[in-house]
């Protein structure tokens, strides 16, 4: 369908039944392709204010390094395609996966790093968490 729409001409709109006065007010006819998985992953990662960068920055403020596996990003994109929500649905999927992390991890004193993997996105499993190494002074005080 997308390939046919790219070849659309004003005459086709006239044959479809639109009146010439309306067609004359359409200076440009543009078609859009559906977003595929790779395009959705690019939306998640490439823009300056992408969702992945937003979450990384929020946790960075608490001294926690956040990372996403490529499988996790692909899982988010696949879920958006399955739900037919497109790029708008990416935020809801990410928020669902990150909700528990965003509430629990910043208050933890011993968490240093968080890695979101495919299981976190698909089944709601808790992400991989890296703990801070205990310093000698802290170990001696214990």
C-alpha positions as a Markdown table, in Angstrom:
| # | Residue | x | y | z |
|---|---|---|---|---|
| 1 | Unk | 0.0 | 0.0 | 0.0 |
| 2 | Unk | 2.8 | 2.4 | 0.9 |
| 3 | Unk | 4.4 | 1.9 | -2.5 |
| 4 | Unk | 1.1 | 2.7 | -4.3 |
| 5 | Unk | 0.5 | 5.8 | -2.2 |
| 6 | Unk | 3.9 | 7.1 | -3.2 |
| 7 | Unk | 2.7 | 7.2 | -6.8 |
| 8 | Unk | -0.5 | 9.1 | -5.9 |
| 9 | Unk | -1.2 | 12.1 | -8.2 |
| 10 | Unk | -3.8 | 14.8 | -8.0 |
| 11 | Unk | -5.7 | 13.2 | -10.8 |
| 12 | Unk | -6.1 | 10.1 | -8.6 |
| 13 | Unk | -7.8 | 12.1 | -5.9 |
| 14 | Unk | -10.1 | 13.6 | -8.5 |
| 15 | Unk | -11.0 | 10.1 | -9.7 |
| 16 | Unk | -11.5 | 9.1 | -6.0 |
| 17 | Unk | -14.3 | 11.7 | -5.8 |
| 18 | Unk | -12.6 | 14.7 | -4.2 |
| 19 | Unk | -13.7 | 18.0 | -5.7 |
| 20 | Unk | -11.1 | 20.0 | -7.7 |
| 21 | Unk | -11.3 | 23.0 | -5.4 |
| 22 | Unk | -10.2 | 20.9 | -2.5 |
| 23 | Unk | -7.4 | 19.2 | -4.5 |
| 24 | Unk | -6.1 | 22.6 | -5.5 |
| 25 | Unk | -5.6 | 23.5 | -1.8 |
| 26 | Unk | -3.3 | 20.5 | -1.3 |
| 27 | Unk | 0.0 | 22.0 | -2.4 |
| 28 | Unk | 2.0 | 18.8 | -1.5 |
| 29 | Unk | 0.9 | 15.3 | -1.2 |
| 30 | Unk | 3.2 | 13.3 | 1.1 |
| 31 | Unk | 3.1 | 9.7 | 2.2 |
| 32 | Unk | 4.6 | 8.1 | 5.2 |
| 33 | Unk | 6.0 | 4.7 | 5.6 |
| 34 | Unk | 5.3 | 2.6 | 8.7 |
| 35 | Unk | 8.0 | 2.5 | 11.3 |
| 36 | Unk | 9.9 | -0.7 | 11.4 |
| 37 | Unk | 11.9 | -2.1 | 14.4 |
| 38 | Unk | 15.2 | -0.5 | 13.5 |
| 39 | Unk | 13.5 | 2.9 | 13.1 |
| 40 | Unk | 11.9 | 2.6 | 16.5 |
| 41 | Unk | 15.2 | 1.6 | 18.1 |
| 42 | Unk | 16.8 | 4.7 | 16.5 |
| 43 | Unk | 14.0 | 6.8 | 18.0 |
| 44 | Unk | 14.8 | 5.4 | 21.4 |
| 45 | Unk | 18.5 | 6.1 | 21.2 |
| 46 | Unk | 19.6 | 8.7 | 18.7 |
| 47 | Unk | 17.8 | 12.0 | 19.4 |
| 48 | Unk | 19.4 | 14.4 | 21.9 |
| 49 | Unk | 16.4 | 14.0 | 24.2 |
| 50 | Unk | 15.7 | 10.3 | 23.5 |
| 51 | Unk | 13.9 | 8.2 | 26.1 |
| 52 | Unk | 17.0 | 6.1 | 26.9 |
| 53 | Unk | 19.1 | 9.3 | 27.4 |
| 54 | Unk | 16.4 | 10.8 | 29.6 |
| 55 | Unk | 16.4 | 7.8 | 31.9 |
| 56 | Unk | 20.2 | 7.6 | 31.9 |
| 57 | Unk | 20.4 | 11.2 | 32.9 |
| 58 | Unk | 17.8 | 10.9 | 35.7 |
| 59 | Unk | 19.7 | 8.0 | 37.3 |
| 60 | Unk | 23.0 | 9.7 | 36.7 |
| 61 | Unk | 21.9 | 12.5 | 39.0 |
| 62 | Unk | 21.9 | 9.9 | 41.8 |
| 63 | Unk | 25.3 | 8.5 | 40.8 |
| 64 | Unk | 23.9 | 5.4 | 39.1 |
| 65 | Unk | 25.0 | 4.3 | 35.6 |
| 66 | Unk | 22.1 | 3.0 | 33.5 |
| 67 | Unk | 22.5 | 0.9 | 30.4 |
| 68 | Unk | 20.2 | -0.9 | 28.0 |
| 69 | Unk | 21.2 | -4.0 | 26.1 |
| 70 | Unk | 20.5 | -4.0 | 22.4 |
| 71 | Unk | 18.1 | -6.9 | 22.9 |
| 72 | Unk | 16.1 | -4.7 | 25.4 |
| 73 | Unk | 15.8 | -1.9 | 22.9 |
| 74 | Unk | 14.7 | -4.3 | 20.2 |
| 75 | Unk | 12.1 | -5.8 | 22.6 |
| 76 | Unk | 10.7 | -2.3 | 23.3 |
| 77 | Unk | 10.4 | -1.7 | 19.5 |
| 78 | Unk | 8.8 | -5.1 | 18.9 |
| 79 | Unk | 6.3 | -4.5 | 21.7 |
| 80 | Unk | 5.4 | -1.2 | 20.2 |
| 81 | Unk | 4.9 | -2.8 | 16.8 |
| 82 | Unk | 2.8 | -5.6 | 18.3 |
| 83 | Unk | 0.6 | -3.1 | 20.1 |
| 84 | Unk | 0.4 | -1.0 | 17.0 |
| 85 | Unk | 1.3 | 2.1 | 19.0 |
| 86 | Unk | 4.3 | 3.2 | 16.9 |
| 87 | Unk | 6.7 | 5.8 | 18.3 |
| 88 | Unk | 4.0 | 7.2 | 20.7 |
| 89 | Unk | 3.8 | 3.9 | 22.5 |
| 90 | Unk | 7.5 | 3.7 | 23.2 |
| 91 | Unk | 7.2 | 6.0 | 26.3 |
| 92 | Unk | 4.5 | 3.9 | 27.9 |
| 93 | Unk | 6.5 | 0.7 | 27.3 |
| 94 | Unk | 9.6 | 2.2 | 28.8 |
| 95 | Unk | 7.8 | 3.7 | 31.7 |
| 96 | Unk | 6.2 | 0.3 | 32.5 |
| 97 | Unk | 9.7 | -1.3 | 32.5 |
| 98 | Unk | 11.4 | 1.4 | 34.4 |
| 99 | Unk | 8.8 | 2.2 | 37.1 |
| 100 | Unk | 10.1 | -0.1 | 39.8 |
| 101 | Unk | 13.7 | 0.9 | 39.0 |
| 102 | Unk | 13.1 | 4.6 | 39.2 |
| 103 | Unk | 11.4 | 4.3 | 42.6 |
| 104 | Unk | 13.7 | 1.8 | 44.3 |
| 105 | Unk | 17.2 | 2.3 | 42.9 |
| 106 | Unk | 17.9 | 6.0 | 43.7 |
| 107 | Unk | 17.2 | 5.4 | 47.4 |
| 108 | Unk | 19.6 | 2.5 | 47.6 |
| 109 | Unk | 23.0 | 3.4 | 48.9 |
| 110 | Unk | 24.8 | 0.3 | 47.5 |
| 111 | Unk | 23.6 | 0.4 | 43.9 |
| 112 | Unk | 26.2 | 1.6 | 41.4 |
| 113 | Unk | 24.9 | 0.4 | 38.0 |
| 114 | Unk | 21.6 | -0.9 | 36.5 |
| 115 | Unk | 21.3 | -2.8 | 33.2 |
| 116 | Unk | 18.0 | -3.2 | 31.5 |
| 117 | Unk | 17.8 | -6.4 | 29.5 |
| 118 | Unk | 15.2 | -8.2 | 27.4 |
| 119 | Unk | 13.6 | -10.0 | 30.3 |
| 120 | Unk | 13.0 | -6.7 | 32.0 |
| 121 | Unk | 11.0 | -5.5 | 29.0 |
| 122 | Unk | 9.2 | -8.8 | 28.1 |
| 123 | Unk | 8.4 | -10.4 | 31.4 |
| 124 | Unk | 8.8 | -7.6 | 33.9 |
| 125 | Unk | 11.9 | -9.2 | 35.5 |
| 126 | Unk | 14.0 | -7.0 | 37.8 |
| 127 | Unk | 17.0 | -5.6 | 35.8 |
| 128 | Unk | 20.6 | -6.5 | 36.5 |
| 129 | Unk | 21.9 | -4.4 | 39.3 |
| 130 | Unk | 25.6 | -3.7 | 40.0 |
| 131 | Unk | 26.5 | -3.1 | 43.6 |
| 132 | Unk | 29.1 | -0.6 | 44.8 |
| 133 | Unk | 32.4 | -2.2 | 46.0 |
| 134 | Unk | 32.8 | -1.9 | 49.7 |
| 135 | Unk | 35.8 | 0.2 | 50.6 |
| 136 | Unk | 38.3 | -1.0 | 53.2 |
| 137 | Unk | 37.2 | 1.6 | 55.7 |
| 138 | Unk | 33.5 | 0.6 | 55.4 |
| 139 | Unk | 34.5 | -3.1 | 55.7 |
| 140 | Unk | 36.5 | -2.4 | 58.8 |
| 141 | Unk | 33.6 | -0.4 | 60.3 |
| 142 | Unk | 31.3 | -3.3 | 59.8 |
